[in-house]
Amino acid sequence: MQLTVTSWNINSVRLRIGMVTDFLAAHAPDILCLQETKTPDEQFPGKAFEKAGYVHQAFIGQKGYNGVAIVSKLPFSEKDAMAMCGRNDARHMTAVLDTGAGAAAGIAIHNFYIPAGGDIPDPEKNEKFAHKLAFLDEIGAWGIAKRPTDRPAILLGDLNIAPYEHDVWSHKQLLDVVSHTPIETQTLERLRSELGWTDAARTLRPEPEKLYSWWSYRAADWELSNRGRRLDHIWLSDALTPALRDVTFLREARGWERPSDHVPVTVTLEL
């Protein structure tokens, strides 16, 4: 069985629902995980996803910011959302595929939207950056307490950190820029390694290949300047790593009309 899972920070699912359903029609991943849906639960466009064939849905959202969702062709019966850092700010959703998912049954999907962290990389001067670091600490505590990598599992989402030198357009120029500072990159890599996750993209496409999933809206010509960062990640537990076959970044999506500043990242597993 081939399993395809996509992660995409959509930057408002209602604003871009047509773009999302067009993507689903063209690429048809088995599971789509969204971040920054920016919609309260009662306004989530569930019917549009059902019409597209994604009848199994788990989502948590707020008006105007944050929000995560998992929509799937494959059934899941178990889902959970954690309130990170004592805040009910809709930054996490887990779904576990059930017996109707065939060879994929039992796989847990952990969808995270880590805080961006503001502009000043100093937790004493910037509460948003302090929140980001605390959020990472809580992921670490969750990983130690719940041991998610003891089972077949995928952790993905907009992690808002570009951990490697070639995950950004200029390593030297961005060392003091939030998302690529040493405290962030080292913390994320320590979490990934110590908790037993494998970075799917860098396993198949190692450095020094440049890999980006985000390009700022501020760029006059994002494609020409190509000042991207790899902020969106898909990690696999040891049980799934041997099944890894492909990882794609749909760069063209950044050039669509009224796009998100992030593009879809898709992993393909052969189970």
Beta strands, then each sheet from edge to edge (+ up, - down):
strand 1: 2-9
strand 2: 31-35
strand 3: 56-60
strand 4: 68-72
strand 5: 76-80
strand 6: 92-97
strand 7: 108-113
strand 8: 153-158
strand 9: 198-199
strand 10: 214-215
strand 11: 228-229
strand 12: 232-236
strand 13: 244-249
strand 14: 265-270
sheet 1: 3+ 4- 2+ 1+ 14- 13+
sheet 2: 5+ 6- 7+ 8+ 12- 9+
sheet 3: 10+ 11-
end
